[in-house]
Amino acid sequence: MSRVPSETTELVELLGVPPREAAGWDPFLVQIVDSTPLHARVCFRDLALGVYLSGRHKIRRHIGNSVVEGWSDPGTINLTPPDVEGAWEASASSRAAVVVIRPEFISRAIEEHWGQDARKVELKMQFLIRDPVIEAIALDLAREATGGSSTGRLYVESSCEFLAHHLIHHYSNLSVPPPRSIGGLSSRRLKLVLEYIEDTLGQPITLRELAALAGVSARHLERAFRQSMACSPHAYVMDRRLHRARGLLINHPELPVEQIALRLGFSSSSHFSSAFRRQTGLTPTDFRKTRLQ
């Protein structure tokens, strides 16, 4: 049997995940596992979500005196709360995405949005369930981890926040729903956030930074921003970056596309070109040519 990992980072060694297929967005960690172990005995300190991506094999799980088994069809999900020790046996290896969440992040969400003592809230273990919300978010994070996505940090943070709230709402013993945000951001707070975005378009912008500026939680900021601006913070930031990019392409023909991408906070020129084409239907180079003819 495999040894018991005591920290999140040991998951890499336990599952043998290549570094290029692991990504961390504090306090989340995503691992892409091309070949899951046939036998494992683990007790994570953190919450672990496993989503099977391919391979249909029989899985047996032992937790204390409880033994359950089923089939690892693509899209099936295992949820293991922190500090639960268990053993898994599989008839063959599968490909899976594993999302690990530090418990303090879940605790903060419980206290901020449900007004409950996190020590009294229990997340319920799940075995080979179907949940399209978890599956969709995990696949998005997996694509980001393997470099096949260009969503950006702000989008990832929003996804992680939403995933945490979904888990608490659907898979815990909480009976009190989180209070709904009432109205959007005040004009003063919204002005601070919008000015900050405009001044820092060329730098990484995180949901927590915007929330701290507005004096609210990250989850509240996302909801209130949507209500005020009719779009998510990530969509707004992307729109402002592309708007400024159009101006730079036309007014500064001497600037290479790569330099404009870097100046506006895109991770690469291909990320910039992909986002620009989705919005305008043209690549940055073609857009510049049509405007300067």
Backbone hydrogen bonds, N-H to C=O, Kabsch-Sander energy under -0.5 kcal/mol:
donor,donor_aa,acceptor,acceptor_aa,energy
10,E,7,E,-1.3
11,L,8,T,-2.1
12,V,9,T,-1.1
13,E,9,T,-0.5
14,L,10,E,-2.4
15,L,11,L,-2.5
16,G,12,V,-1.1
17,V,12,V,-1.5
21,E,18,P,-2.1
22,A,19,P,-1.5
23,A,30,V,-2.3
25,W,28,F,-2.2
28,F,25,W,-3.3
29,L,100,V,-2.0
30,V,23,A,-3.1
31,Q,98,V,-2.7
32,I,21,E,-2.1
33,V,31,Q,-0.6
33,V,96,A,-3.2
34,D,32,I,-0.7
36,T,94,S,-2.3
40,A,88,W,-2.0
42,V,86,G,-2.2
44,F,84,V,-0.5
47,L,101,I,-2.3
48,A,80,T,-2.5
49,L,99,V,-3.0
50,G,78,N,-2.7
51,V,97,A,-3.1
52,Y,50,G,-0.5
52,Y,76,T,-2.3
53,L,95,R,-3.3
54,S,95,R,-1.6
57,H,55,G,-0.7
59,I,70,G,-3.3
60,R,89,E,-2.8
61,R,68,V,-3.2
62,H,87,A,-2.9
63,I,61,R,-0.5
63,I,66,S,-2.7
66,S,63,I,-2.5
68,V,61,R,-2.1
70,G,59,I,-2.3
72,S,57,H,-3.0
73,D,71,W,-1.8
75,G,52,Y,-3.4
76,T,73,D,-2.4
77,I,129,I,-2.0
78,N,50,G,-2.5
79,L,126,Q,-2.2
80,T,48,A,-2.8
83,D,44,F,-3.0
84,V,81,P,-1.0
85,E,83,D,-0.6
86,G,42,V,-2.5
87,A,62,H,-2.2
88,W,40,A,-2.9
89,E,60,R,-2.4
90,A,38,L,-2.4
91,S,58,K,-2.1
95,R,54,S,-1.9
96,A,33,V,-2.5
97,A,51,V,-2.7
98,V,31,Q,-3.0
99,V,49,L,-3.1
99,V,97,A,-0.5
100,V,29,L,-3.1
100,V,98,V,-0.5
101,I,47,L,-2.6
102,R,27,P,-1.7
105,F,102,R,-1.3
106,I,102,R,-1.1
107,S,103,P,-2.7
108,R,104,E,-2.2
109,A,105,F,-1.8
110,I,106,I,-2.2
111,E,107,S,-2.4
112,E,108,R,-2.8
113,H,109,A,-2.4
114,W,109,A,-0.5
114,W,110,I,-1.6
115,G,110,I,-0.7
116,Q,110,I,-1.2
118,A,116,Q,-0.7
120,K,117,D,-2.1
121,V,118,A,-1.3
124,K,171,Y,-3.2
126,Q,79,L,-2.1
129,I,77,I,-2.3
135,E,131,D,-2.5
136,A,132,P,-2.2
137,I,133,V,-2.2
138,A,134,I,-2.8
139,L,135,E,-2.3
140,D,136,A,-2.0
141,L,137,I,-2.6
142,A,138,A,-2.3
143,R,139,L,-2.4
144,E,140,D,-2.1
145,A,141,L,-2.5
146,T,142,A,-2.0
147,G,144,E,-1.1
148,G,143,R,-2.3
149,S,143,R,-0.7
156,V,152,G,-2.0
157,E,153,R,-2.7
158,S,154,L,-2.0
159,S,155,Y,-2.3
160,C,156,V,-2.5
161,E,157,E,-2.4
162,F,158,S,-2.4
163,L,159,S,-2.6
164,A,160,C,-2.2
165,H,161,E,-2.0
166,H,162,F,-2.3
167,L,163,L,-2.3
168,I,164,A,-2.1
169,H,165,H,-2.6
170,H,166,H,-2.2
171,Y,167,L,-2.6
172,S,168,I,-0.5
173,N,122,E,-1.3
183,G,181,S,-0.7
185,L,224,A,-0.7
190,L,186,S,-3.0
191,K,187,S,-2.1
192,L,188,R,-1.9
193,V,189,R,-2.3
194,L,190,L,-2.8
195,E,191,K,-2.3
196,Y,192,L,-2.1
197,I,193,V,-2.4
198,E,194,L,-2.3
199,D,195,E,-2.1
200,T,196,Y,-1.3
200,T,197,I,-0.6
201,L,198,E,-0.6
203,Q,200,T,-2.1
210,L,206,T,-1.8
211,A,207,L,-2.5
212,A,208,R,-2.6
213,L,209,E,-2.0
214,A,210,L,-1.8
215,G,211,A,-1.1
216,V,211,A,-2.3
221,L,217,S,-2.7
222,E,218,A,-2.2
223,R,219,R,-2.0
224,A,220,H,-3.1
225,F,221,L,-2.7
226,R,222,E,-1.9
227,Q,223,R,-1.9
228,S,224,A,-2.1
229,M,225,F,-3.1
230,A,226,R,-2.1
236,Y,232,S,-2.3
237,V,233,P,-2.7
238,M,234,H,-2.4
239,D,235,A,-2.3
240,R,236,Y,-2.4
241,R,237,V,-2.4
242,L,238,M,-2.4
243,H,239,D,-2.2
244,R,240,R,-2.3
245,A,241,R,-2.1
246,R,242,L,-2.0
247,G,243,H,-1.4
248,L,244,R,-2.2
249,L,245,A,-2.6
250,I,246,R,-1.7
251,N,247,G,-3.0
252,H,248,L,-1.7
255,L,252,H,-2.0
260,I,256,P,-1.9
261,A,257,V,-2.5
262,L,258,E,-1.9
263,R,259,Q,-2.5
264,L,260,I,-1.6
265,G,262,L,-1.3
266,F,261,A,-2.3
272,F,268,S,-2.1
273,S,269,S,-2.8
274,S,270,S,-2.5
275,A,271,H,-2.3
276,F,272,F,-2.7
277,R,273,S,-2.4
278,R,274,S,-1.9
279,Q,275,A,-1.5
280,T,276,F,-2.6
281,G,277,R,-2.4
287,F,283,T,-2.7
288,R,284,P,-2.3
289,K,285,T,-2.1
290,T,286,D,-2.4
291,R,287,F,-1.7
292,L,288,R,-1.6
293,Q,289,K,-0.7
